[in-house]
Amino acid sequence: MPSPRQTLEALLWSALEAVEPGRAVRGALCIDGAALSIAGVALQPGARLRVLAAGKAAAGMAAALEEVAGDRIAGGLVVTKDGHGLELARLQVREAGHPVPDARSEAAGRALLACAAEGAPDDVVIVLLSGGASALLACPLPGLSREDLARTTSLLLASGAAIDELNCVRKHLCDVAGGRLARAAGERSVVLLAISDVIGDRLDVIGSGPCSPDPTRFADAMAVLDARDLVQALPPAVRAHLEAGVRGERAESPKAGEACFSHVRVAVVASNRDALRAAAAAAATAGLRAVLLESPLRGEARDVGRRLAALAWAARPA
C-alpha cells in the first residue's frame, strides 16, 4: 500500500502530465496527408512557419512542433529560463533571466521582435507562450533601461503583487508586452498556442499578452503601484514615463480594434484547471475524495496553506 507521501506524489505527477508542454502542443496539431492545421486553423499547402516561443515551457513546446511540422519551419527563436533549454534542429534557443529580467532578456526581446517582422508576407507566425515569458522578453520601451525594469520587477515581487498587477505594469514598460509582438508581425497570420499559469486564463495577462489587445492603461499601472505604496521607490525614469503616459504624452499599448489583432488566432492548450482535473481524477481512482475549489485562492503562500489545511480538515470523513 502506498504511503501518504507516495499517493500525493502520484497525484502531482498526474497533474503535471496533463499539462506537459509537448503533449499540449501535439494536441493542437492535426496532419491529414500534406495538410497541417494548428488549433483548428488550416494552413495553406506549402505555408512556411516562423516560430516564436517564450516561457519556461518554450523549449518543450517548440520541440513538439518541430516533430510534427518538420521542414515547414522556416526559422524562429525560442527563449526560456536558465536550465530549461533543449537542443532543437531548426530553431535557435536562448536562455535569459527569470523572474527578474537581465541583459539577456533585453536582447532576447529585441531579437524576437525582429524575428516577427522577418520572412515573406505569407509566412505564418506561430507563437508558443507559457509562464515566465514576461521577464524573459523584458526589453524596455524608449527612455527606459533594463536596470529600470529589473528594479521595478523586484519591487513588485517583494510587495506580493498578483500576476495581473505585475503584468499590468510591465505592459506599459516593455516593448514586446501588451500586443506589441502582434503589431511587429504586421499583416502576417499569427497562431498563438498558450499554456496558462494565470487564474482565469486571461490572454492579456499570460506572458503579459504579447499578441493580445491590452485593456489596461497607464493610469491602471500607476494605480497598481500606488496601491502597493511603490511610486516613490520607483526608478526615476520609470516614474517619469508612467506619469507622462497618464498625462497622454506617451502612446498607450495596442487596444482592441487595432488591425494587427484581426490576423491573430489563439488557443489555450493547457491550463491550471486541466492540471486540477487530472489530479482530482487520479485521487478518485485511488479511492480518495477530491474537492475542486471553484473560487481562486489568492495571497501569500503561508496564509493560503493554512486555509487549504483548514478546508481539508473540514472535508475529512466523519
Backbone bond lengths (Angstrom), bond angles and torsions (degrees), N, CA, C in turn:
res aa  C-N    CA-C-N  psi(-1)  N-CA   C-N-CA  omega(-1)  CA-C   N-CA-C  phi
1 M - - - 1.462 - - 1.530 109.00 -
2 P 1.346 118.08 131.70 1.460 119.32 -178.42 1.520 111.62 -68.81
3 S 1.320 115.42 149.52 1.453 120.80 176.29 1.527 109.25 -74.97
4 P 1.348 117.90 163.99 1.465 119.40 176.18 1.530 112.40 -54.80
5 R 1.333 117.27 -40.25 1.463 120.00 179.12 1.530 110.74 -62.81
6 Q 1.332 116.01 -44.57 1.464 119.37 179.81 1.532 111.32 -62.77
7 T 1.326 116.09 -38.22 1.465 119.61 178.06 1.521 110.88 -64.20
8 L 1.330 116.66 -44.73 1.466 120.13 179.28 1.526 111.17 -64.19
9 E 1.320 117.19 -39.32 1.457 119.96 178.27 1.527 110.95 -64.49
10 A 1.330 116.61 -37.78 1.466 119.70 177.93 1.527 111.17 -64.56
11 L 1.328 116.88 -38.84 1.466 120.25 177.28 1.526 110.32 -65.42
12 L 1.335 116.38 -40.53 1.462 120.51 178.18 1.522 111.20 -60.70
13 W 1.325 117.07 -45.35 1.462 120.02 -178.88 1.522 111.62 -67.19
14 S 1.320 116.94 -32.68 1.471 119.66 175.19 1.527 110.69 -63.55
15 A 1.337 115.92 -41.63 1.462 120.38 178.83 1.523 110.95 -64.86
16 L 1.332 116.55 -44.32 1.464 120.12 -178.73 1.521 112.04 -66.63
17 E 1.326 116.60 -37.98 1.467 119.74 179.28 1.522 111.22 -63.54
18 A 1.327 117.00 -34.05 1.464 120.50 -178.56 1.515 112.66 -66.53
19 V 1.337 117.13 -24.30 1.467 120.55 -178.40 1.528 111.00 -117.82
20 E 1.328 116.99 21.16 1.466 120.73 179.50 1.526 108.90 -58.90
21 P 1.342 118.27 130.17 1.473 121.06 -171.59 1.520 114.82 -55.20
22 G 1.331 117.19 -46.68 1.458 119.39 -179.26 1.514 112.06 -63.11
23 R 1.309 116.42 -43.56 1.477 120.58 178.75 1.526 110.40 -61.76
24 A 1.343 116.66 -42.12 1.454 120.71 -178.41 1.529 111.04 -62.15
25 V 1.324 117.17 -43.23 1.465 120.68 -178.83 1.525 110.92 -70.59
26 R 1.335 116.39 -45.00 1.475 118.52 -179.49 1.517 111.33 -59.64
27 G 1.332 117.26 -32.42 1.457 120.30 179.30 1.523 113.11 -67.90
28 A 1.333 116.72 -18.41 1.471 120.71 -179.92 1.520 112.32 -95.37
29 L 1.338 117.12 -2.44 1.464 121.40 -176.25 1.523 110.23 -107.25
30 C 1.304 115.80 142.43 1.464 120.74 177.72 1.523 109.00 -139.61
31 I 1.329 116.10 125.48 1.462 121.59 177.29 1.524 108.77 -115.85
32 D 1.315 115.21 128.64 1.466 122.11 175.77 1.523 106.56 -129.04
33 G 1.329 115.25 95.52 1.458 119.54 -173.56 1.511 110.05 66.25
34 A 1.319 116.79 -120.60 1.462 120.53 178.60 1.525 112.26 -91.19
35 A 1.328 116.72 -4.13 1.466 120.78 -176.70 1.525 110.12 -86.60
36 L 1.314 115.45 137.39 1.462 121.96 178.31 1.517 108.80 -127.15
37 S 1.330 115.12 130.98 1.466 119.58 172.15 1.520 108.31 -124.21
38 I 1.319 114.96 145.99 1.462 122.02 -178.82 1.518 107.97 -126.14
39 A 1.323 115.29 118.48 1.467 121.48 -178.26 1.522 111.24 53.45
40 G 1.337 115.64 39.36 1.452 120.54 177.93 1.509 115.14 82.43
41 V 1.340 117.24 -1.99 1.464 121.45 178.43 1.522 108.34 -94.04
42 A 1.328 116.87 112.96 1.462 120.92 -179.48 1.531 109.28 -78.17
43 L 1.321 116.15 124.80 1.454 120.96 179.87 1.521 110.23 -87.65
44 Q 1.303 115.92 147.59 1.449 120.44 177.15 1.525 110.00 -65.01
45 P 1.344 118.60 142.01 1.465 120.25 176.98 1.528 110.25 -54.78
46 G 1.309 115.33 131.18 1.461 120.24 179.95 1.511 114.71 82.90
47 A 1.340 117.79 1.51 1.463 120.25 179.52 1.519 110.23 -62.03
48 R 1.311 115.72 135.22 1.458 121.18 177.78 1.522 109.37 -93.17
49 L 1.331 114.90 141.43 1.456 120.86 -177.64 1.522 110.60 -106.43
50 R 1.307 115.71 131.62 1.465 121.86 171.67 1.520 106.25 -109.84
51 V 1.333 117.35 116.88 1.461 122.48 -169.52 1.523 110.98 -103.46
52 L 1.314 115.96 125.92 1.457 123.27 176.82 1.521 107.73 -122.36
53 A 1.318 117.64 113.21 1.465 121.41 -176.33 1.523 109.77 -123.85
54 A 1.326 116.25 136.99 1.461 120.18 179.78 1.516 110.10 -149.00
55 G 1.330 115.80 139.34 1.456 121.33 177.90 1.518 111.45 131.09
56 K 1.305 115.58 174.66 1.467 120.19 -178.75 1.518 112.21 -66.76
57 A 1.330 117.61 -25.61 1.465 121.25 178.94 1.520 112.62 -100.51
58 A 1.332 117.72 9.70 1.467 121.48 -170.75 1.525 113.00 -60.28
59 A 1.324 117.62 -44.06 1.465 119.78 -176.05 1.527 111.22 -66.29
60 G 1.326 117.60 -41.91 1.453 120.47 178.47 1.517 112.13 -65.44
61 M 1.324 116.66 -38.11 1.461 120.30 177.30 1.526 110.31 -65.72
62 A 1.333 116.52 -43.76 1.461 120.86 -178.64 1.518 111.48 -66.37
63 A 1.331 117.32 -37.13 1.466 120.57 179.20 1.523 110.59 -62.25
64 A 1.335 116.83 -41.13 1.473 120.05 178.81 1.519 111.19 -65.67
65 L 1.328 117.00 -39.29 1.461 120.03 178.11 1.520 110.71 -65.63
66 E 1.327 117.41 -39.95 1.466 120.57 176.65 1.523 111.44 -60.03
67 E 1.327 116.69 -41.76 1.468 120.42 -179.37 1.516 111.84 -57.77
68 V 1.330 116.40 -39.30 1.452 120.83 -173.85 1.530 111.88 -90.96
69 A 1.320 116.66 -45.68 1.466 120.33 -173.71 1.519 113.01 -82.10
70 G 1.335 117.16 -26.59 1.458 121.17 175.01 1.512 114.32 52.69
71 D 1.347 116.31 -126.66 1.457 120.19 -174.00 1.520 113.66 -75.65
72 R 1.336 117.54 1.86 1.466 118.79 170.90 1.527 110.89 -68.82
73 I 1.339 116.46 -20.31 1.462 120.95 -178.22 1.517 109.51 -79.10
74 A 1.331 115.64 118.81 1.460 121.26 -178.16 1.522 112.05 -90.06
75 G 1.308 118.50 -15.04 1.458 121.96 -179.61 1.510 110.16 152.38
76 G 1.324 115.25 -179.65 1.449 119.63 179.09 1.510 111.86 153.89
77 L 1.319 115.53 -169.89 1.461 121.77 -173.81 1.524 109.42 -143.70
78 V 1.325 115.58 139.29 1.462 123.31 177.17 1.522 108.00 -119.97
79 V 1.326 117.35 127.73 1.466 122.09 179.63 1.520 108.96 -123.47
80 T 1.320 116.42 123.93 1.457 120.81 -178.97 1.520 109.92 -141.42
81 K 1.325 117.29 176.40 1.461 120.05 -177.89 1.523 110.68 -83.57
82 D 1.313 115.82 164.97 1.462 121.39 -179.25 1.520 111.28 -53.92
83 G 1.328 115.31 133.41 1.451 121.64 177.42 1.512 114.65 84.42
84 H 1.344 118.62 -0.61 1.461 121.73 -177.79 1.526 112.89 -110.24
85 G 1.334 117.43 4.59 1.457 120.39 -178.71 1.516 112.76 -78.09
86 L 1.314 115.74 158.14 1.456 123.51 175.53 1.523 108.22 -133.10
87 E 1.323 116.87 157.56 1.456 120.32 174.56 1.526 108.29 -85.04
88 L 1.316 115.99 117.10 1.458 121.73 -177.80 1.527 110.04 -111.13
89 A 1.312 115.59 155.92 1.463 120.51 -173.69 1.522 112.59 -81.29
90 R 1.319 117.97 -35.59 1.474 120.81 -170.80 1.521 113.67 -120.58
91 L 1.294 118.39 -6.05 1.456 121.52 -173.00 1.524 111.27 -125.41
92 Q 1.317 115.35 138.49 1.461 120.68 174.99 1.527 109.60 -75.78
93 V 1.320 116.64 137.99 1.466 121.81 179.88 1.522 109.56 -116.86
94 R 1.332 115.99 130.33 1.462 121.92 175.47 1.518 109.16 -123.00
95 E 1.330 115.94 149.98 1.456 121.30 172.39 1.522 108.73 -113.43
96 A 1.345 116.23 146.94 1.461 120.73 -176.04 1.523 109.83 -146.25
97 G 1.339 115.73 177.74 1.457 121.44 -173.88 1.513 113.84 -74.77
98 H 1.321 115.71 139.96 1.468 122.92 177.48 1.526 108.35 -157.53
99 P 1.345 120.70 135.10 1.475 127.51 6.25 1.532 113.91 -85.08
100 V 1.338 116.70 -12.03 1.468 119.17 177.74 1.525 108.40 -95.95
101 P 1.329 118.48 124.27 1.465 120.20 -177.01 1.516 112.44 -66.55
102 D 1.336 115.19 154.79 1.460 120.75 178.54 1.527 109.27 -133.29
103 A 1.334 116.52 -169.91 1.463 120.51 -177.78 1.516 111.40 -60.43
104 R 1.332 117.01 -33.25 1.466 120.24 178.82 1.523 111.28 -67.42
105 S 1.335 116.70 -32.37 1.464 120.99 177.82 1.520 110.40 -63.93
106 E 1.324 115.70 -44.30 1.464 119.45 178.75 1.523 110.63 -61.55
107 A 1.340 116.37 -47.41 1.468 120.19 -179.48 1.519 111.40 -62.46
108 A 1.332 116.61 -39.99 1.465 120.36 -179.36 1.522 111.12 -66.76
109 G 1.331 116.89 -40.98 1.456 119.83 178.00 1.516 112.33 -62.31
110 R 1.329 116.22 -43.06 1.467 119.75 177.45 1.533 110.64 -63.00
111 A 1.327 116.09 -42.62 1.465 119.87 -178.96 1.522 111.31 -65.06
112 L 1.331 117.09 -37.87 1.471 119.92 -179.51 1.529 110.89 -67.03
113 L 1.334 116.73 -41.27 1.462 120.12 177.16 1.528 110.74 -61.36
114 A 1.339 116.26 -42.52 1.463 120.04 179.12 1.520 110.93 -64.69
115 C 1.324 116.78 -39.92 1.462 121.15 -179.09 1.527 110.73 -65.96
116 A 1.334 117.09 -35.24 1.463 120.75 179.15 1.517 111.65 -64.11
117 A 1.320 116.39 -29.20 1.467 120.71 -177.41 1.519 112.82 -90.59
118 E 1.329 117.71 -7.96 1.463 121.32 -177.16 1.531 111.25 -84.13
119 G 1.324 114.48 170.24 1.461 120.31 173.39 1.513 113.14 90.14
120 A 1.322 114.66 -177.54 1.462 121.79 -178.07 1.533 110.70 -78.41
121 P 1.346 116.75 154.98 1.471 119.51 -179.42 1.525 114.03 -59.66
122 D 1.352 117.36 -27.12 1.461 119.16 -178.87 1.522 113.19 -95.50
123 D 1.327 117.92 6.33 1.467 119.70 171.82 1.528 109.49 -61.99
124 V 1.343 116.28 149.03 1.464 121.66 175.00 1.521 108.48 -103.43
125 V 1.310 116.39 126.07 1.463 121.58 179.68 1.529 108.40 -90.51
126 I 1.322 115.72 118.30 1.464 121.51 177.03 1.528 107.79 -101.88
127 V 1.318 117.56 118.97 1.459 122.48 179.32 1.523 108.16 -107.23
128 L 1.322 116.29 123.56 1.463 123.06 178.16 1.526 107.11 -109.77
129 L 1.321 117.39 111.87 1.460 121.96 -169.44 1.520 111.14 -120.59
130 S 1.329 116.11 136.08 1.458 120.77 176.43 1.521 109.24 -147.78
131 G 1.319 116.25 173.74 1.451 121.55 -177.11 1.520 112.46 -56.59
132 G 1.319 115.59 143.39 1.460 120.87 -179.46 1.507 114.02 98.76
133 A 1.338 117.24 -11.44 1.464 120.48 -175.79 1.525 111.97 -61.61
134 S 1.320 117.89 -32.88 1.465 120.11 -176.94 1.523 111.63 -57.76
135 A 1.331 117.28 -49.53 1.465 120.47 -179.59 1.519 111.74 -71.00
136 L 1.324 116.26 -37.54 1.467 120.68 -175.09 1.519 112.52 -68.41
137 L 1.339 117.72 -21.85 1.465 122.23 -177.98 1.521 111.84 -116.36
138 A 1.317 117.45 25.10 1.461 121.44 -171.78 1.526 111.58 -78.57
139 C 1.325 115.22 80.87 1.468 119.26 172.52 1.523 107.60 -101.19
140 P 1.337 117.74 129.68 1.466 120.56 -171.18 1.520 113.54 -74.83
141 L 1.313 114.85 151.05 1.457 121.51 171.32 1.529 109.51 -68.61
142 P 1.322 118.18 160.70 1.473 120.82 -179.33 1.525 112.40 -52.75
143 G 1.319 115.39 137.34 1.452 121.51 -179.50 1.509 114.33 93.42
144 L 1.339 116.80 -8.80 1.460 121.86 178.69 1.520 109.88 -115.92
145 S 1.321 116.58 160.68 1.459 121.98 178.64 1.515 110.12 -119.43
146 R 1.338 115.78 164.43 1.466 118.81 177.61 1.528 110.55 -63.85
147 E 1.342 117.38 -30.32 1.461 120.07 176.56 1.532 110.36 -64.84
148 D 1.324 116.25 -37.02 1.466 119.84 176.08 1.528 110.86 -61.06
149 L 1.337 115.79 -44.32 1.469 119.76 -179.95 1.523 111.26 -65.15
150 A 1.338 115.89 -43.24 1.460 119.64 -178.41 1.525 110.94 -63.08
151 R 1.326 116.60 -43.89 1.461 120.45 -179.82 1.525 111.24 -64.55
152 T 1.317 117.12 -43.89 1.462 120.84 -179.93 1.530 110.97 -64.91
153 T 1.322 116.56 -41.55 1.467 120.53 177.22 1.513 111.07 -61.42
154 S 1.329 116.87 -44.89 1.467 120.95 -179.92 1.525 111.27 -61.59
155 L 1.322 117.19 -41.18 1.467 120.87 178.83 1.528 111.05 -62.04
156 L 1.319 116.38 -44.69 1.460 120.17 -179.09 1.522 111.61 -66.69
157 L 1.335 116.79 -42.25 1.463 119.91 178.40 1.527 110.87 -61.65
158 A 1.326 116.94 -44.54 1.464 121.06 -178.75 1.524 111.82 -66.46
159 S 1.326 116.78 -26.46 1.467 120.15 -179.34 1.520 112.83 -79.45
160 G 1.354 117.05 -10.98 1.446 120.74 -177.53 1.511 113.84 83.69
161 A 1.331 116.88 20.52 1.461 120.93 -179.38 1.524 110.80 -59.18
162 A 1.331 116.41 139.58 1.463 121.43 175.81 1.519 109.24 -70.94
163 I 1.338 116.35 161.25 1.461 120.60 -175.21 1.526 111.81 -61.00
164 D 1.333 117.98 -36.49 1.461 118.60 179.41 1.525 111.37 -68.57
165 E 1.328 117.47 -33.19 1.461 121.22 176.00 1.528 110.56 -68.20
166 L 1.322 115.59 -47.09 1.463 120.54 179.82 1.521 110.77 -58.90
167 N 1.322 116.23 -46.16 1.457 119.68 -176.68 1.525 112.49 -74.21
168 C 1.322 117.64 -26.35 1.463 119.91 173.19 1.523 109.74 -59.18
169 V 1.309 117.06 -44.46 1.466 120.74 178.90 1.524 110.38 -68.09
170 R 1.333 116.83 -45.77 1.467 120.12 -178.69 1.529 112.23 -57.35
171 K 1.332 116.77 -37.07 1.465 120.17 -177.34 1.522 112.47 -65.08
172 H 1.331 116.89 -13.99 1.461 120.40 179.02 1.529 111.90 -107.71
173 L 1.342 115.14 8.06 1.465 119.73 178.77 1.525 113.29 -126.19
174 C 1.335 117.71 -18.99 1.466 121.65 -169.76 1.528 111.92 -113.67
175 D 1.322 115.50 147.22 1.462 121.85 -171.05 1.528 114.30 -90.34
176 V 1.326 119.04 1.18 1.463 121.90 174.00 1.522 109.87 -108.47
177 A 1.330 115.93 -33.17 1.460 122.51 -172.98 1.525 112.23 -69.63
178 G 1.328 114.87 169.14 1.452 121.33 172.83 1.512 115.07 61.43
179 G 1.343 117.35 39.76 1.461 121.25 174.79 1.512 115.58 87.56
180 R 1.324 117.89 -0.40 1.461 119.54 -174.20 1.526 113.22 -74.00
181 L 1.332 118.27 -23.82 1.462 119.83 176.02 1.526 110.13 -68.93
182 A 1.338 117.39 -40.75 1.465 120.66 176.14 1.518 110.41 -61.69
183 R 1.324 116.76 -40.05 1.464 120.34 177.97 1.527 110.59 -62.78
184 A 1.341 117.40 -39.50 1.467 120.81 179.91 1.516 111.78 -65.12
185 A 1.338 117.46 -29.78 1.466 121.09 -179.58 1.523 111.97 -73.07
186 G 1.321 117.65 -10.95 1.461 121.00 176.84 1.515 112.51 65.55
187 E 1.334 115.57 -129.14 1.464 120.43 -177.46 1.524 112.94 -93.81
188 R 1.318 117.83 4.77 1.458 119.84 178.23 1.525 110.38 -67.61
189 S 1.329 115.76 149.66 1.462 120.29 173.37 1.520 109.28 -70.14
190 V 1.317 115.89 136.75 1.463 122.14 178.90 1.521 108.58 -122.24
191 V 1.335 116.40 128.06 1.463 121.77 173.23 1.516 107.49 -118.22
192 L 1.313 117.08 118.56 1.461 121.86 -176.80 1.523 109.86 -109.19
193 L 1.330 116.31 125.75 1.465 123.16 172.81 1.522 107.49 -109.21
194 A 1.319 116.68 122.65 1.459 120.53 -175.29 1.515 111.85 -119.06
195 I 1.322 115.44 138.16 1.463 122.14 165.08 1.520 105.48 -102.25
196 S 1.316 116.59 116.21 1.457 121.17 -171.67 1.530 111.90 -93.84
197 D 1.333 114.98 128.81 1.466 120.50 169.90 1.521 109.79 -112.23
198 V 1.328 115.83 19.42 1.459 122.64 -175.12 1.528 109.53 -110.20
199 I 1.311 117.14 131.81 1.459 121.13 176.99 1.530 109.15 -60.73
200 G 1.328 115.71 127.04 1.455 120.35 -179.58 1.517 113.87 88.16
201 D 1.335 117.78 -6.91 1.480 122.77 175.87 1.525 112.72 55.16
202 R 1.313 117.21 38.99 1.465 120.21 179.09 1.532 110.21 -68.65
203 L 1.319 116.12 121.62 1.463 120.55 -174.83 1.517 112.72 -69.41
204 D 1.332 116.92 -25.08 1.461 118.55 177.83 1.522 112.16 -79.24
205 V 1.343 117.26 -9.34 1.466 121.21 -179.93 1.528 111.29 -103.51
206 I 1.344 118.08 -36.64 1.468 120.58 -179.50 1.525 109.24 -59.28
207 G 1.327 116.75 117.78 1.461 120.81 -178.59 1.509 113.32 60.31
208 S 1.328 118.05 23.67 1.468 124.47 -175.94 1.520 112.60 63.22
209 G 1.338 117.05 25.92 1.460 122.08 170.22 1.510 116.34 56.16
210 P 1.338 119.54 56.08 1.471 119.95 -177.24 1.521 114.68 -64.11
211 C 1.337 117.22 -21.75 1.470 120.51 -179.67 1.520 112.37 -121.15
212 S 1.330 116.93 19.87 1.466 120.94 -176.60 1.520 110.75 -123.90
213 P 1.332 117.31 145.79 1.467 119.83 174.80 1.519 110.34 -58.45
214 D 1.309 116.30 142.15 1.457 120.43 -178.98 1.528 110.00 -97.41
215 P 1.338 118.74 114.16 1.462 120.20 -179.94 1.524 113.34 -78.38
216 T 1.343 117.76 -7.96 1.459 120.59 -177.92 1.526 110.91 -95.52
217 R 1.331 114.62 162.05 1.459 121.46 -178.94 1.526 109.43 -128.08
218 F 1.333 116.24 173.30 1.463 120.09 178.67 1.524 111.26 -54.10
219 A 1.317 116.78 -38.03 1.464 119.78 -179.19 1.525 111.54 -62.58
220 D 1.332 117.18 -34.26 1.462 120.63 177.78 1.527 111.09 -67.59
221 A 1.335 116.55 -41.27 1.459 120.29 177.79 1.531 110.66 -61.97
222 M 1.324 117.04 -43.11 1.464 120.05 178.24 1.523 111.06 -65.39
223 A 1.325 116.61 -35.14 1.466 119.78 179.20 1.530 111.10 -64.67
224 V 1.348 116.67 -38.97 1.462 120.33 176.64 1.523 110.27 -60.61
225 L 1.316 116.42 -48.18 1.467 121.22 -177.31 1.527 111.32 -66.87
226 D 1.321 116.62 -36.56 1.461 120.46 178.88 1.526 110.42 -67.33
227 A 1.340 116.59 -41.73 1.457 120.29 179.80 1.521 111.92 -64.01
228 R 1.332 115.82 -30.24 1.469 120.83 178.67 1.527 112.23 -90.99
229 D 1.342 116.78 4.20 1.463 122.80 179.43 1.536 111.40 56.75
230 L 1.334 115.09 45.09 1.465 120.23 -176.20 1.526 113.73 -113.47
231 V 1.317 117.95 -4.59 1.467 119.95 -172.38 1.524 111.07 -59.08
232 Q 1.322 117.54 -45.12 1.462 120.04 -177.47 1.528 112.44 -70.16
233 A 1.327 117.26 -23.71 1.474 120.78 -178.64 1.522 113.05 -86.39
234 L 1.341 117.56 -8.43 1.462 120.57 -177.45 1.526 111.72 -64.12
235 P 1.338 116.97 150.72 1.460 118.72 168.54 1.533 109.20 -55.96
236 P 1.327 118.60 139.58 1.467 120.56 -176.46 1.523 113.93 -53.29
237 A 1.340 117.90 -38.37 1.470 120.61 -178.59 1.527 111.09 -66.44
238 V 1.335 117.17 -36.99 1.465 120.81 179.09 1.524 110.29 -67.62
239 R 1.310 116.06 -45.69 1.469 119.57 179.72 1.531 110.54 -61.55
240 A 1.329 116.36 -44.82 1.465 119.77 -179.94 1.523 111.23 -63.33
241 H 1.327 116.98 -40.07 1.462 121.66 -179.73 1.527 110.87 -63.56
242 L 1.322 116.84 -47.76 1.460 120.42 -178.27 1.524 111.60 -67.44
243 E 1.326 117.05 -40.04 1.465 119.79 178.65 1.523 110.67 -65.24
244 A 1.338 116.41 -37.96 1.468 119.63 176.26 1.525 110.37 -64.41
245 G 1.334 116.69 -38.14 1.461 120.16 177.30 1.511 112.34 -63.47
246 V 1.321 117.05 -41.28 1.465 120.73 178.33 1.526 110.18 -61.91
247 R 1.336 116.56 -35.57 1.473 120.67 178.87 1.532 112.43 -77.59
248 G 1.326 117.29 -3.65 1.454 120.19 -179.90 1.510 113.89 85.78
249 E 1.331 117.52 16.36 1.458 122.16 -178.27 1.526 112.70 -95.46
250 R 1.319 117.36 -0.29 1.466 123.04 175.30 1.526 107.72 -127.25
251 A 1.315 116.42 144.84 1.467 120.15 178.55 1.520 110.03 -68.73
252 E 1.326 116.19 134.46 1.457 120.60 175.27 1.528 109.77 -70.45
253 S 1.312 117.21 159.31 1.460 122.38 175.11 1.524 109.92 -62.96
254 P 1.350 118.41 158.80 1.472 120.75 -178.31 1.530 112.43 -56.87
255 K 1.326 115.12 138.05 1.464 121.07 -176.34 1.523 110.99 -114.00
256 A 1.324 115.10 167.66 1.463 121.37 177.68 1.523 109.83 -55.66
257 G 1.316 115.35 139.05 1.451 120.54 -178.72 1.511 113.70 100.61
258 E 1.343 117.03 -15.00 1.463 118.60 177.09 1.531 108.87 -68.00
259 A 1.326 115.70 142.72 1.470 121.45 -171.61 1.522 112.93 -57.51
260 C 1.325 118.55 -35.28 1.470 120.51 -174.88 1.524 112.13 -59.96
261 F 1.330 118.22 -28.98 1.461 120.25 -177.05 1.529 112.97 -77.61
262 S 1.320 117.35 -14.93 1.466 119.52 178.23 1.521 111.57 -70.11
263 H 1.334 117.50 -14.85 1.463 121.85 -179.54 1.528 112.16 -99.25
264 V 1.340 117.96 2.21 1.464 122.18 -173.03 1.533 110.50 -102.07
265 R 1.334 115.67 130.40 1.464 122.29 172.32 1.526 107.77 -120.28
266 V 1.328 116.63 136.46 1.469 121.18 -171.85 1.520 110.74 -128.27
267 A 1.344 116.05 141.17 1.463 121.56 172.33 1.526 108.89 -139.24
268 V 1.317 116.72 130.17 1.467 121.51 171.15 1.527 106.63 -86.38
269 V 1.328 116.88 111.66 1.466 120.87 -172.64 1.525 112.82 -93.80
270 A 1.316 117.84 -12.13 1.470 121.76 175.23 1.522 107.59 -162.69
271 S 1.335 115.59 148.80 1.461 119.09 -176.63 1.521 110.63 -151.13
272 N 1.326 115.00 173.03 1.464 120.39 175.83 1.525 111.38 -56.59
273 R 1.328 115.70 -38.59 1.454 119.79 -178.73 1.525 111.60 -62.59
274 D 1.337 117.26 -38.19 1.464 120.69 177.26 1.525 110.52 -61.12
275 A 1.327 116.01 -42.83 1.462 120.03 179.88 1.524 111.01 -64.38
276 L 1.331 116.77 -41.65 1.461 120.78 -179.85 1.529 111.71 -63.75
277 R 1.312 115.44 -43.14 1.469 118.83 -179.38 1.520 111.30 -64.74
278 A 1.330 116.44 -39.11 1.464 119.58 178.89 1.527 110.85 -65.25
279 A 1.339 116.45 -41.10 1.460 119.58 177.91 1.519 111.23 -64.28
280 A 1.333 116.78 -40.06 1.464 120.61 179.45 1.517 110.88 -65.23
281 A 1.338 117.23 -40.68 1.461 120.57 178.71 1.517 111.18 -64.05
282 A 1.342 116.16 -41.31 1.463 119.84 178.85 1.526 110.57 -66.24
283 A 1.326 116.64 -36.54 1.467 120.01 178.10 1.523 110.53 -64.46
284 A 1.337 116.21 -42.62 1.470 119.51 179.19 1.521 110.97 -62.35
285 T 1.341 116.42 -40.25 1.462 120.35 177.95 1.516 111.16 -62.17
286 A 1.339 116.05 -33.86 1.464 120.60 179.24 1.522 112.47 -82.13
287 G 1.332 117.19 3.59 1.458 120.48 178.26 1.509 114.03 82.99
288 L 1.322 117.13 18.23 1.453 121.52 -179.27 1.526 110.36 -101.33
289 R 1.322 115.48 154.86 1.460 120.77 175.07 1.524 108.03 -91.61
290 A 1.320 116.86 120.43 1.461 121.18 179.84 1.519 109.57 -111.40
291 V 1.311 115.85 137.51 1.459 122.25 178.47 1.521 108.17 -119.16
292 L 1.331 116.76 119.79 1.462 121.52 175.56 1.526 108.71 -91.44
293 L 1.316 116.14 121.83 1.458 120.27 179.78 1.520 109.40 -80.78
294 E 1.313 116.88 124.38 1.459 121.46 -177.98 1.522 111.98 -79.62
295 S 1.319 117.16 -29.64 1.462 119.52 179.56 1.523 108.87 -94.84
296 P 1.323 117.75 139.42 1.466 120.50 -177.15 1.517 111.99 -69.58
297 L 1.321 115.05 148.16 1.461 121.66 174.47 1.526 107.77 -97.20
298 R 1.297 117.18 125.75 1.453 121.94 179.77 1.514 109.72 -126.90
299 G 1.324 116.52 152.52 1.456 120.77 175.38 1.509 112.35 128.64
300 E 1.315 115.77 -173.73 1.459 122.05 178.46 1.529 109.46 -65.24
301 A 1.338 116.05 142.62 1.464 120.97 -176.17 1.528 111.39 -57.57
302 R 1.339 117.07 -39.93 1.473 118.85 -177.27 1.534 110.73 -65.20
303 D 1.332 116.35 -35.35 1.470 119.41 -179.90 1.528 110.98 -75.08
304 V 1.344 115.92 -42.59 1.461 119.81 179.08 1.521 110.28 -63.42
305 G 1.334 116.88 -37.03 1.460 120.40 178.23 1.528 111.93 -59.72
306 R 1.310 116.55 -40.65 1.469 119.79 177.89 1.527 110.44 -65.09
307 R 1.334 116.34 -39.99 1.468 119.39 179.04 1.523 111.01 -64.63
308 L 1.342 116.05 -41.54 1.465 119.26 177.99 1.523 110.87 -62.74
309 A 1.332 116.89 -41.38 1.453 119.80 179.72 1.523 110.82 -62.99
310 A 1.329 116.85 -39.77 1.459 120.58 178.36 1.524 111.41 -66.10
311 L 1.339 116.64 -39.50 1.458 119.81 177.58 1.528 110.93 -64.99
312 A 1.324 116.76 -41.71 1.465 120.33 179.54 1.533 110.40 -63.49
313 W 1.327 116.24 -40.22 1.461 119.87 179.60 1.529 110.99 -65.13
314 A 1.336 115.53 -39.89 1.469 119.81 -179.69 1.521 111.66 -68.83
315 A 1.359 117.10 -28.48 1.472 120.68 -176.15 1.521 112.65 -91.15
316 R 1.359 117.80 0.28 1.465 119.77 -176.39 1.534 110.76 -66.24
317 P 1.326 117.19 151.42 1.476 119.72 178.46 1.524 111.16 -59.67
318 A 1.304 115.66 145.33 1.478 120.07 -179.47 1.521 110.14 -68.24
